[in-house]
Amino acid sequence: MCCIALFTLLCAKSYAQDNFRIMFYNVENLFDTKHDSLKNDYDFLPGGFMNWNNWKYWEKQRNIGRVITAVGEMQSPALVGLCEIENDSVIFDLTKRSPIRAQGYEFIMTNSPDIRGIDVALLYQRHQFRLIEKNEYELVRSDKNARPTRNLLHAVGQVISGDTLDVFVCHWPSRYGGLLISEGGRLDAAQLLRNKADSLFTIRQNANIIIMGDFNDHPNDKSLFKVLKARSLNYHRSKNELYNMFLHQIKERDFGTLKYQGQWGVLDQFIISGNLLMEQGDLRIKNNKAHIFKAEFLTEKDEKYGGIRPYRTNLGPRYIGGFSDHFPIYMDLIIDMK
């Protein structure tokens, strides 16, 4: 009750908030050491292929907390989307038992049919984002023989201005088995997400949509550009269209969130509704820009291909002790009270 009263009081005052930071991070297999029934998590059990244990698990938790704090620049991002999460127990440990417990995060997450048991989650701070509704949507595959994958998470919330924000967190089917063989799953995921966005454009006069995730496709791939229809920021702007915050940058040198065989790729992305790009809007993306967080402590030297690469936790069964094979991404939302 106190939190709701404080939120209402702040909404009633003239207020401009420019530190509403939104972050997404593929944390690279945040698994605990306990078996989830009906899930294939055996690699991450003690004595399994990954030689996982409690010390490595809690070191992983500390590392993720360190990254979240660093992205917040010693504050706390208002929203944190995460993927490659095993279950709600590991998110409870992250938000309530790790060093970021003092930052006051609540969370929601999916309960997906993914064979390995990995899910997506959204951490949020109640004084900045009042959760109204949580939905998750299972992906029905065109290929009936395809293995189950992660559900799509949808959070509806109210920010301090009283405006509604629709947030989607995604982890689309992987490229395992080859790009063309696996593409159908991502096309299905793109169509599902496009349908949900179109529904919001229909029911909301000014839809404020933020989509974040690891799409396992690049911004100019068919799933994102042709099916989801996420345009470049250089494209004509309309409030009822979707825009990819990184599409216009993909040809920049060494631009990417992960590195595979010496090549940078942008699989982790923000996609937003055009309403958040309008200069006169009460909600708008600061400087119309999203960022890849490449702090030095998240990198290591790439001995084989040159330059740097993400400092990951594991390389096959070998424990490296780093953070993730992906870099986090973030952007800032300016919220005006007029």
C-alpha positions in Angstrom: 0.0 0.0 0.0 2.8 2.4 0.8 4.5 1.8 -2.5 1.2 2.5 -4.4 0.6 5.6 -2.4 4.1 6.9 -3.1 3.7 6.1 -6.8 0.4 8.0 -6.9 1.9 11.0 -5.1 4.7 11.2 -7.5 2.4 10.9 -10.5 0.4 13.9 -9.1 3.4 16.2 -9.1 5.1 18.0 -12.0 8.1 15.8 -12.7 10.6 15.0 -15.3 12.4 11.7 -15.0 15.4 11.0 -17.3 17.0 8.1 -15.5 14.5 5.4 -16.4 17.1 3.0 -17.8 16.0 -0.2 -19.6 18.5 -3.1 -19.9 18.6 -6.5 -21.6 21.1 -9.2 -21.0 21.5 -12.8 -22.2 23.3 -14.1 -19.1 24.6 -17.4 -20.7 23.0 -20.3 -18.8 22.0 -19.2 -15.4 21.4 -22.7 -14.0 21.3 -23.8 -10.4 22.7 -27.2 -9.3 19.3 -28.9 -8.7 17.4 -31.1 -11.2 14.2 -29.7 -12.6 11.9 -32.6 -13.2 10.9 -33.2 -16.9 13.7 -30.9 -18.0 17.1 -31.7 -19.6 19.3 -29.8 -17.2 21.7 -32.7 -16.6 24.7 -30.8 -18.0 24.5 -28.3 -15.1 24.1 -30.8 -12.3 27.2 -31.6 -10.1 29.1 -34.2 -11.9 27.5 -33.3 -15.2 29.2 -32.3 -18.5 29.7 -28.6 -17.3 31.1 -29.6 -13.9 28.7 -27.1 -12.4 28.7 -26.6 -8.6 27.4 -24.2 -5.9 30.5 -22.1 -5.9 30.3 -21.5 -9.7 26.6 -20.8 -9.4 27.0 -18.1 -6.7 29.9 -16.6 -8.5 27.7 -16.4 -11.6 25.0 -14.6 -9.5 27.6 -12.1 -8.2 28.8 -11.4 -11.7 25.3 -10.8 -13.0 24.6 -8.4 -10.2 27.8 -6.6 -10.9 26.8 -6.1 -14.5 23.3 -4.8 -13.6 24.8 -2.3 -11.2 27.4 -1.2 -13.7 24.9 -0.7 -16.5 22.8 1.4 -14.0 25.9 3.5 -13.4 25.8 2.9 -9.7 22.0 3.3 -9.7 19.4 0.7 -10.7 18.0 0.2 -14.2 14.2 0.5 -13.9 13.6 -2.6 -16.1 16.0 -5.5 -16.7 15.1 -8.2 -19.3 17.1 -11.4 -18.9 17.2 -14.6 -20.9 18.8 -18.1 -20.5 17.3 -18.3 -17.0 16.6 -21.8 -15.7 13.7 -21.1 -13.3 12.2 -18.7 -10.7 14.5 -20.0 -8.0 17.6 -18.6 -9.7 15.8 -15.2 -10.2 14.8 -15.2 -6.6 18.4 -15.8 -5.6 19.5 -13.0 -7.9 17.0 -10.4 -6.6 16.7 -11.4 -3.0 20.0 -13.2 -2.0 22.7 -11.7 -4.3 24.5 -8.3 -3.8 21.7 -6.5 -5.8 19.0 -7.5 -3.2 19.2 -3.9 -1.8 18.1 -2.6 -5.2 14.5 -3.7 -4.5 13.7 -5.7 -7.7 10.5 -7.7 -8.2 10.3 -10.1 -11.1 8.0 -11.9 -13.5 9.1 -14.7 -15.8 7.8 -17.3 -18.2 7.2 -21.0 -17.7 8.1 -22.3 -21.1 8.0 -25.8 -22.6 11.7 -25.4 -23.7 13.4 -28.8 -23.3 16.4 -27.4 -21.4 14.1 -25.5 -19.2 15.4 -22.0 -20.0 13.1 -19.0 -19.8 13.0 -15.2 -20.0 12.4 -12.9 -17.1 11.8 -9.2 -16.4 13.1 -7.5 -13.3 11.3 -4.2 -12.4 11.4 -1.6 -9.6 7.9 -1.0 -8.3 8.4 2.7 -7.6 9.3 3.2 -11.3 7.1 0.6 -13.0 3.8 -0.5 -11.5 2.9 -3.9 -12.9 -0.7 -4.1 -14.1 -0.7 -7.3 -16.1 1.5 -10.2 -17.1 1.0 -12.4 -20.1 3.0 -15.1 -21.7 2.4 -16.6 -25.1 3.5 -20.0 -26.3 5.0 -20.2 -29.8 3.0 -22.5 -32.0 5.4 -23.8 -34.6 4.6 -24.3 -38.3 6.9 -27.3 -38.2 5.0 -29.7 -36.0 8.1 -31.7 -35.5 10.1 -28.8 -34.1 11.1 -28.9 -30.5 9.4 -26.6 -28.1 11.0 -23.2 -27.4 10.7 -20.2 -25.1 7.5 -18.4 -24.5 7.0 -14.7 -25.2 6.7 -12.6 -22.1 4.5 -9.5 -22.1 4.3 -7.1 -19.1 1.9 -4.2 -19.0 2.8 -1.5 -16.5 2.3 2.1 -15.6 5.3 4.6 -15.3 5.4 7.6 -13.1 3.6 9.9 -15.5 0.6 7.5 -15.5 1.3 6.4 -19.1 1.0 2.7 -20.0 4.1 0.9 -21.1 4.0 -2.5 -22.9 7.2 -4.5 -22.5 8.0 -7.7 -24.3 10.9 -10.0 -23.5 12.0 -12.5 -26.2 14.4 -15.3 -26.7 13.7 -16.7 -30.2 14.6 -20.2 -31.4 18.3 -20.7 -31.9 20.3 -21.3 -35.1 21.2 -24.8 -34.0 21.2 -27.1 -37.0 22.0 -24.3 -39.5 20.6 -20.9 -40.4 18.1 -22.0 -43.1 17.0 -25.2 -41.3 16.2 -23.2 -38.1 14.8 -20.1 -39.7 11.2 -21.2 -39.7 11.0 -21.0 -35.9 12.2 -17.4 -35.9 9.7 -16.5 -38.7 6.9 -18.0 -36.5 8.2 -16.0 -33.5 8.2 -12.8 -35.5 4.7 -13.3 -36.7 3.4 -14.0 -33.2 5.1 -10.8 -32.0 3.8 -8.8 -34.9 0.3 -10.0 -34.2 0.6 -8.9 -30.5 2.0 -5.5 -31.6 -0.8 -4.9 -34.1 -3.4 -5.7 -31.4 -1.8 -3.0 -29.1 -1.8 -0.5 -32.0 -5.5 -1.2 -32.4 -6.6 -0.8 -28.8 -4.2 1.9 -27.6 -4.3 5.4 -29.1 -0.7 6.0 -28.3 1.0 2.6 -27.9 4.3 2.7 -26.0 5.9 -0.6 -26.9 9.4 -1.8 -25.9 10.5 -5.2 -27.2 13.8 -6.6 -26.0 15.5 -9.9 -26.5 18.0 -12.2 -28.0 16.4 -12.8 -31.4 19.0 -15.2 -32.8 18.7 -13.1 -36.0 20.3 -9.9 -37.1 18.3 -6.7 -37.5 18.3 -7.0 -41.3 17.3 -10.7 -41.4 13.9 -11.7 -42.8 12.3 -12.4 -39.5 12.9 -9.0 -38.1 12.8 -6.8 -41.2 10.2 -8.5 -43.3 7.9 -10.3 -40.9 8.1 -8.2 -37.8 8.6 -5.1 -40.0 11.0 -3.4 -37.6 12.4 -0.5 -39.6 15.5 1.6 -39.3 15.6 4.8 -37.4 16.4 6.4 -40.7 13.0 5.3 -42.1 10.0 7.7 -42.1 8.6 7.7 -38.5 5.0 6.8 -37.7 3.7 6.2 -34.1 2.1 2.9 -35.2 5.2 1.3 -36.7 8.0 -0.6 -35.1 11.7 0.5 -35.2 14.9 -1.4 -34.5 17.3 0.7 -32.5 20.3 -1.0 -34.0 19.4 -1.6 -37.6 21.1 1.6 -38.9 24.4 0.7 -37.1 24.9 -2.9 -38.2 27.6 -2.1 -40.8 29.7 -0.2 -38.3 33.1 -1.8 -37.6 33.2 -4.1 -34.5 29.6 -3.4 -33.7 27.9 -6.3 -32.0 26.7 -8.0 -28.9 28.5 -11.3 -29.4 31.3 -12.6 -31.5 31.2 -15.9 -33.4 34.2 -17.1 -35.4 35.7 -13.7 -35.4 32.6 -11.9 -36.7 30.5 -9.6 -34.6 26.7 -10.0 -34.6 23.8 -8.1 -33.3 21.4 -10.7 -32.0 20.4 -8.7 -28.9 18.2 -5.8 -29.8 15.6 -3.2 -28.7 12.6 -2.7 -30.9 10.2 0.1 -30.1 7.0 1.7 -31.3 7.3 4.9 -33.2 5.4 6.8 -30.5 8.6 6.6 -28.4 10.5 8.4 -31.1 8.3 11.5 -31.2 10.0 14.6 -29.8 6.7 16.0 -28.3 5.8 12.7 -26.6 5.6 12.4 -22.8 7.5 9.2 -23.1 10.5 9.2 -25.5 13.8 7.4 -25.9 16.7 9.7 -24.8 18.6 10.9 -27.9 16.8 8.2 -29.9 19.7 5.9 -29.1 20.4 2.5 -27.6 23.8 1.3 -26.5 25.9 -1.9 -26.2 27.6 -2.0 -22.8 31.2 -3.1 -23.5 32.9 -2.2 -20.2 36.5 -3.5 -20.1 35.7 -5.9 -17.3 33.3 -7.7 -19.6 35.9 -8.3 -22.3 38.9 -10.5 -22.9 41.5 -10.6 -25.6 40.6 -12.6 -28.7 43.8 -14.6 -29.2 42.5 -16.3 -32.4 40.9 -13.6 -34.3 42.3 -10.4 -32.8 40.6 -7.6 -30.9 38.3 -8.4 -28.0 35.4 -10.7 -27.3 32.9 -11.1 -24.4 34.4 -12.6 -21.3 32.2 -15.6 -20.9 31.4 -18.1 -18.1 32.1 -21.3 -19.9 33.6 -22.5 -23.2 32.2 -25.9 -23.7 32.8 -27.8 -20.4 35.8 -25.5 -19.6 35.0 -23.0 -16.8 36.4 -19.5 -17.8 34.9 -17.6 -14.9 33.6 -14.6 -16.8 30.2 -13.1 -17.2 28.5 -14.1 -20.5 29.1 -14.7 -24.1 26.9 -11.7 -24.9 27.2 -8.0 -24.0 24.2 -6.3 -22.4 22.3 -3.5 -24.1 20.6 -0.5 -22.6 18.7 2.6 -23.4 17.1 5.5 -21.4 13.5 6.5 -21.4 12.6 10.2 -20.7 9.3 10.6 -18.9 7.7 14.0 -18.8 4.9 15.3 -16.6 3.2 18.2 -18.3 
